[in-house]
Amino acid sequence: MFDNLSERLERSFKILKGEGKITEINVAETLKDVRKALLDADVNYKVAKTFTDTVKEKALGQNVLTAVKPSQLMVKIVHDELTQLMGGETAEVDLEGKPAVILMSGLQGSGKTTFSGKLARMLKTKKNKKPLLVACDVYRPAAIEQLRVLAEQIGVPMYSEPDSKNPVKIAENAIQEAKAKGYDVVIVDTAGRLAVDEEMMNEIAAIKKAINPNEILFVVDSMTGQDAVNTAKEFNERLDFNGVVLTKLDGDTRGGAALSIRSVVNKPIKFVGTGEKLDAIDQFHPSRMTDRILGMGDIVSLVERAQEQYDEEEAKRLQKKIAKNQFDFNDFLSQIAQIKKMGNLKDLASMIPGVGKAIKDIDIDDNAFKSIEAIIYSMTPAERSNPALLNGSRRQRIAKGSGTNIQEVNRLLKQFDQTRKMMKMVTGSKMGKMMPKMK
C-alpha cells in the first residue's frame, strides 16, 4: 500500500543527503519534489500545498544538531506532519449502548457488505461482542444472500426481511430483535447510493433518524481517486458521519486520495480493508501508517498480530519438547498454521523495518508454504513424529507423493534439523531460561 508514494518520498529526501545544513534553497527543492510525490499519489492539491508549506515553515525554524543530518531532520518533520494529516490519534469506534448500532454508508461497489462481515468478525473475535448483521440493501440482486453467506462463514446471526422493500422498517425491527435476543452490536448494511440521487440520500437519512446509530461509517474504495474526496464531502453534509473506512487499500499503489479525506471532511479514518479475506481488516493507526509510508516498518502491528495467535499452553508444551529435542514435523505444521493466520505474507514482511523496500518487486505468494506442507503431509504419522526414520527410500517416496523432488525434500529436512538445533540451543541457554520471567 502507498508503494509509489513511499518510493518518491525516499527519492525526495536524498536531495538533502550530504548537505551540511538546512537552507531555504535546499528545503524548497526537497519540498517541491515532496509535493509532486503527493500529487502523483492522488493527494488533493490544496492538502498537498498546505502540507508542504507547514513542513517548510517547521524545517526552516529548526537548528540542525551536529549529530543529526538535514535529511534525517526532514524525515522527522515529514513523519510528524504526515501523521497529523491522517488524524494524529487512533480513533476508536463507539460501542456504548445495548445494543450499539453501526450504520454503513457509501457508493455502490465500495465494499460495504464485505466490510460489514469483516467488522462483525473483528468485534466477535477481538472485542468478545455478539454482533447482529442486518440486510437493508433491498435493491441489489443477491445482496441479502451475500450477507447471509458472510454471516455463516464467521458464525454470526443475520437479520433480513426478503419480502420487504422498506429499509427503515427493517432496521427498526432488527434493533428490536437484537434487544430481545441479547445482541450487543447491530451492523446495518445499506444499499450503495450516489450522492446526487436525492431519493436514495433521503432514504439513508431516514434510516439514520429512525435508528439513531452510535456510528455512521462512510465506506470508500481507496482506488476511486479524487472522486472519493468529493463523494465523502457530499455524504458528510447529508449524514454527518463519524468515521471513514478505506477498502481495497492493498490493491492501490497510490492511495493518496485516502490521505486527503481526513483533511477535507475533518473526520477520522477508523478502519482499513487490506485484502479479500475476512480477517483482512485493521484499525487505522495514523503513526503506524506513516512509518510504513516512510519505509520504517510497523513492528507494533506485527507483534499485535503475533499475540492474537499466541497460545500460552501450546507455547509451554512446545518449550518442553524443544528442551528434550522432541520438536517434530507435527509441531512444525502447527507453527506454519499460526503464521498463515497472521495474514498476507508480503504484508507481514513489509512490517519489518527495511524489508518493505527490499521485497517491493518480489511477489510473495500466500501459498509459499504449500510445497512444505505437501512434503510433510506425504509423511506417515510415525515419520512426522520421528524424523530420524527418514532414510533414502522414504525420502524418495515422500518426494513422489508430494509432487516435489528429492532435492526439495532433503533441503527441508536439513533446514528443519538446523532449526531444531538452534531452538534447543536458545531454550537451553540462560536467555532461554530468562524468557518466561521476562514475559
N, C-alpha and C positions, 0 to 999 in steps of 0.2 A: 504494500500500500504506500502511496506517495513516493514511489521509486524515482520518478523523474525529478520531483522537487528536491529530494534528498541529494541526488547527483548534482543538480545545478547549484544548490546552496554550497555544497562542498567545493565546487569549482570557484564560486564567488569568494570564499574565504581565502583561497590561495593567492588572490591579488595582494593581500596584506602580508603574505608569508615573506619573511626576511626583512620586512620594514622595521626600522628602529623605533618608530613612534607613530601614533595615530595623528594624521593631519586632515584638514578639510578636503584636500585633493584626493588622498588615497581612500578616505571614507566615502566620498562622493562616487568614486569609481567602483568601489565594492558594492555600495548600496544600489547603484544603477543596475548592476548585474543581479543583485538580490531581487529587485523589483521586477526585472524581466523574468526571473525564475518563477516568481509568484504568479505573474500574469500568464506565463506559459502553462502553469499548473491550473489555470482557470480560476484564480482568485479574483474577486471583484476589484475593479480598478481603484475605486475610492479606498477600499480596505487596504490594498497593497500600498497606495501612496501614503496613507496615514501611518501605516506600519513602518515604512522606511523612514519617514520624517521623524517619528518618535525614536527609532534606533539611532539615527544620525545625531539628534539632539543629545541623547544619553552618551553616545560614544565620544563626542567632542567635549563633553563635560567631565570626562574621566581622565585621571592621570594614570598612565600605564606604569605599574610597578616593574622594577628591574627583573623580577622573577616571572613576569607574565608577558608573553609575546602579544603584539597587537591583534594577531589573528585569533588567539585564544580569548582575548577580551571581547572581540566582536562576536565570537560564537556564544559566549556567556550572555551578552546583551540580547542577541537574536533569540537565544533559548528562552530567556525570561519573557520577552515580548511576544513570542510565538505562543507560549503557554497562556499568557493573558488573552491573546487573540482568540484562543479556543475555550476561554471561560475561566482560567485560573484554577478554581477549585473543582473537585469532583462533585457533580450534582446527584443527589440521591432521589429515588422515586418515592413518592408519598404512599405509604401502605397503612395509614391510620384508618380506623373505622371498621365496622362489621356489617357488611364487607367493604373493603376498599374497592373502588371502581376505577378502571383504566379504560379510556376511550381512544381507539385508534382512528387516525385521520390521514388523508394523503391522496395522491393521484392514483389512477388506475395503473397497475403493474409496478407499483413502488415496493411491493413485498410485504404489505400489511398482514396478510393471512399467515404467511410463513413466520414472520416475526412474532405474531401473536402466540404461535405454538412454541417458538424458542423462548419467549418470555415466560410462558406458563411453566415450561420445563425448568428454567433457571430458578423461578420462585419456589417451585416444588423441591428441587434438589439442594439449592443453596440457602434458601430462607425458611425451609420447612413449612411452607404455606400450602393451603388447599385451594388451588385456583379452579375457576369455572370458566371455560371458553364459551363465548356467545356468538352465534352466527347471525349477524344483522345485514349481511350483503344479500339482498333479495333480488338483485338484478343479474349478476354474473352467473352464467350457467356453471353448475358444478362447484360453486363457491362453498356451499354448505357441506358437500361431500369432501372437498379438500380439507376443510377444518376438522371434519369428523375423522378422517384418516390421520391427521396430525395428532388429534386428541388421543386416538387409540395407540399411536406409536409412543407417546410419552406417558400414557396411563393417567390421563386427566379427563374428567367428565366434560361433555359439551351440551349446551342448551340450544335448541333450534325449534322453529315452527315452520316447517316446509310449506304449509298451505297459506301462511300469512304473507302479505305484502306490505305490512306496516312495521318498519324497523323500530319506531319509537315504542310501540306496544311490546314488541319482542324484548327490547332492552329492559323495559319496566318489569315484565313478567319474569325475566331471568334473574333480576335482583331479588324478587320475592322468593324465587326458587333457591337462591343462594342463602338467603336468611333462614329459610325453612330447613335446609339440609346442612347448614353449618359451614359453607364455603366462605373463606375469608378474603379472597380476591376474585373480582369479576373482570374479565378481559373482554371488552366488546369490540369485535371485528366488524368494521363497517365497509360499505361499498366504496370503491375508488371514485373520485369525482373531480371534475375540472373546476377551478376557481371561478371561471366565467359562467358556469352553469348555475344560474340563480336558484332554480328549483331544488337541485341537489344540495347546494350550500345551505339553503333554508332547512332542508331535512336534517342535516347533521347538527345544525344549530338547535333544532327542536329536540334531537336526542340528548344533546348536552343539557338543555333546560330541564328535560324530564328526569334525567338520572343524576344530575349534579355530580359529575365524576371528580375523584381526587386528582386524577391526572388526565390531561389530554396530550397524547403524544403525536407529533407530526412525523410520519414515516416518509423518508425521501430516498430515492435511488441516487447514490453518490455519483453515478455515471451520467446524470442528467445535465451537468454543467451549470452555466449561469441561469438557466431556466429554473433550476432548483431554488435559487435565491429569490427570484421573483415570485414563484409559487408559494414559498414559505411566508413571504410578506403578506400576500393576499389571504392565505389561510389564517395567519395570525390576527389580521384585522377583523376577521369574522368570528374566530373561535377563542382568541387569546390563549393559545395552547401553552402548556407548561414546559415542554422539552422537545428536542429533536432526536429522531432515530435515523442513523445513516446505514442503509443497507447496501450490500454488494460492494463494500469497501475493498474487498480482496480483488475485485475484477477491474479496478481502475488505477492506472499508474499516475494519474494527475491528482484528482480528488480535491483540487483547490476550492471548488465551489462549496465544499463541506466546511472549509475553514472560514468562508465568508458569511455563512448563515448566522453563526453566533453573533457576529458584529452587526449585521443588518437588522435582525429581529430582536436582538438582545435576549435570547432565550438559550438556555444551556443545551449542549449535546449530551444526552443521557446514556444512549446505548449505540453500539455499532455492530452490524452483522458482518462477519468475516469469512463466510463460506456457506455452502449449501446444507451442511449437516445441522441437525437440531441443537447441537452443543456449540455451534459456531456463532456465539454471541458474547460480547464483552461489555461490561460497564465502561463508560468513556472516562478516561483519566487524562486531562489535558497535558500534565507534565510528562507522563509516560509516553504519550503520543509524540510530544516534542522531542523526547530522547530518541525515539525511533526515526523520526524525520531527519534528525541531525546525525544519525549513524551511531548513537550511543547505546543502542540496545534497549532492553526492557527487562532487566533481571527480576524486578519485583513481581511482574505479571507471570514470569516463568516459574518463580518459586511458588506463587499462589496456585498455579495450575498443578504443580507437582504435589502440593499439600492437599489439594482436593482428592487426589488419587491415593494419598498416603493411608496405609492401614497399619496401625501400631502393632497389633497382634501378629500380622503377617511379617512385619519387619523384625520382630523378636524371633519368630520361628526361623526366618531366613538367616539371621545373625548366628544362631546356634548351628545351623547346617554349614555355614561358611567356616566357622571356627573348627568344625570337625572335618573339614574338607569334603562335605557331602552335598555341596551345591550341584544340582543336576540339570538336565535339559527341561524337566518339568518346571523348575524354578525359573529357568531362562525364559521359557514361554510366558510365564506369569509376568515377568518384568517387561517383556515386549508388549503384552496386552495393556499394561499400565501406561507405557509411553504413548501407545496409539490412542488411548482415551484422552490424553492431554491435548490432542488437536492436530492440525495440519503440521507436518514435519518441517517444511520450509519456514512456516510462520514461527514455529518454536525455535528453530536455529537462528532466525533473524533477531530474536530477543537477546542473543548473546552479543555483547559489545564487540564490534569489529567484524562479526561473521556475516551480518546482513549484506554488506558491500561485497564481501568475498564470494557469496553464493548468488549474487543478483542475477547472473545469466545462467545459473545452473538449475536445471529442472529436477526437483526432488519429488519423486512420485510418492503418493500416500501408500503405495504398495511396495515400498522399499524393503519391507520385511518379508515380502511374500515368499521369496526363494528360501530364506532361512527357515520360515515356518514349514514350508513344504518338506525340507530336509528333515526337520525334527519330527514332523508327523509321519514321515516314512519309516521312522524307527519303531521297534517294538516297545511295549511298556518297560520291559526289562532293560533294553538298551538306553532308554531315556533316563532311567533311574541309576544306571551303572554304565557311564560312558567308557569305562575300561574294556567293556566287551567288544567294542567296535574295531574288529580286526579288518584285514584287507577285503575278504569276501563279503562281509557285512556292509562295508562301505560301498562296494560295487553295487550291491542290491539296493541300498538307500539312494544312490545316485540315479539308478534306473527308475525307482519308484517315485522319486520327487521330480523327475524330468530335468535334472541338472547333470553335471558331470563329476567325475571323481575328484578333479582339482577343487571344485567349489566345496565339496563335502570335506576334503582334507583341510581347506582353508578355514572353514567354520570350526572344525574340531581343534585346530591349532589356536585360533582366536579364543575359543571357549576355554581351552586349557590355560592360556595366558591370563585370561580374565579371572579364572578361578584362583590361580596362584596369587595374583595381585590382591584380590578381595580377602584372601586368607591372611596375607601379609599385613594389610591395613587393619583387619579385625584383631589380629594378634598383637599389634603394636600398642604402645602406650596411648597413642592418639585414638586408636580404636576403642580402648577401654575407657577413655575420657569422653567419647562421643555421647553415650547415654546421659552422663551427668551434665554435659554442656547443653544438651537438648532440653 
